[in-house]
Amino acid sequence: MRERCRFTVIVTCLLCTAAVSGCAGVQRLDRTSIPTLTVAELRASKQDPAWLLKAMGSRGVVVRVRAGEELPVRLGSSIGFATLRAGDNRLRFDREVWLYLARKKVLLSPDGRRWVGLGDWRAMKRVFDMRRGTVQVGFGVKRGQGAVITLGVHARAGR
């Protein structure tokens, strides 16, 4: 239960600060004075999750997520005419990703050197080599369940 709480704090901070991330293209980040943690270290930590929030406020924290690791995600949305109730899911990383978390900035990196803001889709496509993508929306009826809407967002690498 404590493990889930720790990850909830991290993911909540990541998603809450996404709105204030700037669109500055590809950025460099000097990680020498910034604490770098792995997901495994965060899971094993016995500290109160509040230390992470404090570190994010001063100089930030870098979290290295290895390929195959999962983080809990609580996804919800309101678009005026419909609301997606927040529900728990798991985000599985297919490749290594580095996250820089600070009070007013969230950056992503495929290698710990080139960083992009969470909302900068052009730079993200370039740095993560994403060439094409699709959004799929479906509507169907399942026996015993009734109407079902499916939503999928997929991106493919340029390799």
C-alpha positions as CSV (number, residue, x, y, z in Angstrom):
1,M,0.0,0.0,0.0
2,R,2.9,2.4,0.8
3,E,4.5,1.6,-2.5
4,R,1.3,2.5,-4.3
5,C,1.1,5.8,-2.3
6,R,4.7,6.7,-3.3
7,F,4.1,6.2,-7.0
8,T,0.8,8.0,-6.7
9,V,2.7,11.1,-5.4
10,I,5.2,10.9,-8.2
11,V,2.7,10.4,-11.0
12,T,0.4,13.0,-9.6
13,C,3.2,15.6,-9.4
14,L,4.2,14.7,-13.0
15,L,0.7,15.1,-14.3
16,C,-0.1,18.3,-12.3
17,T,3.0,20.1,-13.5
18,A,2.5,19.1,-17.1
19,A,0.3,22.1,-17.7
20,V,3.0,24.5,-16.8
21,S,5.8,22.8,-18.8
22,G,7.2,25.2,-21.4
23,C,7.7,24.5,-25.1
24,A,11.4,25.3,-25.5
25,G,12.4,22.5,-27.9
26,V,15.3,20.2,-27.0
27,Q,17.1,21.3,-23.9
28,R,20.3,20.3,-22.0
29,L,20.3,19.6,-18.3
30,D,23.3,19.5,-16.0
31,R,22.5,16.5,-13.8
32,T,25.7,16.7,-11.7
33,S,23.9,18.5,-8.8
34,I,20.5,16.9,-9.2
35,P,19.6,13.7,-7.3
36,T,19.1,10.8,-9.7
37,L,16.9,7.8,-8.6
38,T,15.6,4.7,-10.2
39,V,12.0,3.4,-9.9
40,A,13.4,0.4,-7.9
41,E,15.1,2.8,-5.5
42,L,11.8,4.7,-5.1
43,R,9.9,1.5,-4.4
44,A,12.4,0.4,-1.8
45,S,12.6,3.8,-0.1
46,K,11.4,3.9,3.5
47,Q,11.3,7.7,3.5
48,D,8.1,9.7,3.7
49,P,7.1,10.7,0.1
50,A,7.2,14.3,1.2
51,W,11.0,14.4,0.7
52,L,10.4,14.0,-3.0
53,L,8.1,17.1,-3.1
54,K,10.7,19.1,-1.2
55,A,13.5,18.0,-3.6
56,M,11.3,18.9,-6.5
57,G,10.9,22.4,-5.2
58,S,14.6,23.2,-4.8
59,R,16.6,21.7,-7.7
60,G,14.4,19.0,-9.0
61,V,14.8,15.2,-9.1
62,V,15.7,12.9,-12.0
63,V,14.0,9.5,-12.2
64,R,15.4,6.8,-14.4
65,V,12.7,4.4,-15.7
66,R,14.1,1.3,-17.2
67,A,12.5,-0.6,-20.1
68,G,9.8,-2.9,-18.8
69,E,9.0,-1.0,-15.6
70,E,5.5,0.2,-14.9
71,L,4.2,3.2,-13.0
72,P,0.6,3.6,-11.8
73,V,-1.4,6.3,-13.7
74,R,-4.7,7.8,-12.6
75,L,-6.3,9.1,-15.8
76,G,-9.4,11.3,-15.9
77,S,-10.7,14.0,-18.2
78,S,-13.5,16.5,-18.6
79,I,-14.2,17.9,-22.1
80,G,-17.4,19.9,-21.5
81,F,-19.9,17.5,-22.8
82,A,-18.5,14.3,-21.2
83,T,-16.3,13.3,-18.2
84,L,-14.0,10.4,-17.9
85,R,-14.0,9.4,-14.3
86,A,-10.5,9.0,-12.9
87,G,-9.4,5.4,-12.8
88,D,-6.2,3.6,-12.0
89,N,-4.1,2.1,-14.8
90,R,-0.5,1.1,-15.3
91,L,1.9,2.8,-17.8
92,R,4.5,0.3,-19.0
93,F,7.7,1.8,-20.5
94,D,8.9,-0.1,-23.6
95,R,12.3,1.7,-23.5
96,E,14.3,3.5,-21.0
97,V,13.0,7.0,-20.2
98,W,14.4,9.7,-17.9
99,L,12.1,12.1,-16.1
100,Y,13.1,15.4,-14.6
101,L,10.6,16.5,-12.0
102,A,10.7,20.1,-10.6
103,R,8.0,22.2,-9.1
104,K,7.2,24.0,-12.3
105,K,8.9,21.8,-14.9
106,V,8.6,18.3,-16.2
107,L,11.1,17.1,-18.8
108,L,11.5,13.8,-20.6
109,S,14.6,12.3,-22.1
110,P,15.5,9.0,-23.9
111,D,19.2,9.2,-22.9
112,G,19.6,11.6,-19.9
113,R,21.2,14.2,-22.2
114,R,18.5,15.6,-24.5
115,W,15.4,16.8,-22.7
116,V,12.0,18.0,-23.9
117,G,9.0,19.5,-22.1
118,L,6.0,17.3,-21.6
119,G,3.8,19.5,-23.8
120,D,6.3,20.1,-26.6
121,W,5.1,17.4,-29.1
122,R,7.4,18.5,-32.0
123,A,10.5,18.2,-29.9
124,M,9.2,15.0,-28.3
125,K,8.7,13.4,-31.7
126,R,12.2,14.4,-32.8
127,V,14.0,13.3,-29.6
128,F,12.1,10.0,-29.2
129,D,12.1,9.3,-32.9
130,M,8.3,9.0,-33.2
131,R,7.3,9.3,-36.9
132,R,3.7,8.3,-37.2
133,G,0.7,7.8,-35.0
134,T,-3.0,7.1,-34.9
135,V,-5.9,7.8,-32.7
136,Q,-8.6,5.2,-32.8
137,V,-12.1,5.6,-31.4
138,G,-14.6,2.8,-31.5
139,F,-18.2,2.1,-30.4
140,G,-19.6,-1.3,-29.9
141,V,-22.0,-3.4,-27.9
142,K,-20.9,-6.3,-25.7
143,R,-23.3,-9.0,-24.6
144,G,-24.1,-8.5,-20.9
145,Q,-22.2,-5.2,-20.7
146,G,-24.0,-3.0,-23.2
147,A,-22.5,-0.1,-25.1
148,V,-18.7,0.2,-25.0
149,I,-16.5,3.0,-26.3
150,T,-12.8,2.1,-27.0
151,L,-10.0,4.7,-27.3
152,G,-6.5,4.0,-28.5
153,V,-3.5,6.3,-29.1
154,H,-0.5,4.8,-30.8
155,A,2.8,6.1,-32.0
156,R,5.4,4.3,-34.0
157,A,9.1,4.9,-34.1
158,G,10.8,5.9,-37.3
159,R,13.2,3.0,-37.3
